[in-house]
């Protein structure tokens, strides 16, 4: 979903063009106060902000930036930019957002995999050391072997060495 913040009389026309070009629902806010309210209620993939609004309402712009969340901000001067440029800028921002989301997801996955592999290695080592203790009772040895087998199975699923 896209949030468009502009007091322009053509605001609805811009919102309709963005919806048609991107396939994403576009919500129109006539001023920053409405925009901030929209950001509090809903999450957006992009927020298109008329630069005129930022210049005329600098005190409210800080509130807007606090509530952007993961929305990608796109700044447009509607006084000198036409519809094709607006659509181009928003498409580009949505593409960048998607690419950054994918990169962040991969980084988190890699970190989690690494953390899990370290924990599994520690579990396997602990199991080996526990089994090396002389005179381990049979029920305890059975449980240790079960934990060892589960840890090895998890390690195989993770594709770790």
Secondary structure, DSSP 8 states (H G I E B T S, - for coil): -EEEE---TTHHHHHHHHHHHH-S-EEEESSHHHHHHHHHH---SEEEEEHHHHHH-HHHHHHHHHT-TT-EEEEE-TTT--HHHHHHHHHHHHHHHHHHHHHHHHHHHHHHHHHHHHHHHHHHHHHHHHHTSTT--HHHHHHHHHHHHHHHHHHHHHT--
